[in-house]
Amino acid sequence: MGHMWAYDVAKHIAAAREWTCRPQGFGSDQARLLVEAEERWLGVTTMSGDLVHLHAGHILKGVPTDPVTETSAQPSDMESLLGEVDLLWQTLDRDRG
């Protein structure tokens, strides 16, 4: 699979997770999903080849925090990618205490 735009990867993640938020694009290689219902955000940065960097944090009083956790995944393997998102969310659960 060729290079995917970060916005498109974020859009696929949101659809798969049934989130109603739309990605915010920051150029072709970065996007962010503000999952306000869960008070969390997910950032997507596309790298060369078939690799994306995922980073996540909380939303406090409507403002995204600095990233709390991060990982990498391949967007061509959506099942694995969504598994990594689940792991990020678990880390955020633990961070909240």
CORBELRA-V468577 format. One record per backbone hydrogen bond with DSSP energy under -1.0 kcal/mol. CO is the residue of the C=O (numbers start at 1). NH is the residue of the N-H. Records with the same first field share a line. If there is no record, write none. Layout:
CO=NH + NH
This chain:
5=9
6=10
7=11
8=12
9=13
10=14
11=15
12=16
13=17
14=19
24=32
28=6
29=46
30=26
31=44
32=24
33=42
34=36
35=38 + 40
39=59
40=35
41=57
42=33
43=55
44=31
45=53
49=51
51=47
52=73
53=45
54=71
55=43
56=68 + 69
57=41
58=65
60=63
63=60
69=56
71=54
73=52
74=77
77=81
78=82
79=83
80=84
81=85
82=86
83=87
84=88
85=89
86=90
87=91
88=92
89=93
90=94
91=95
92=96
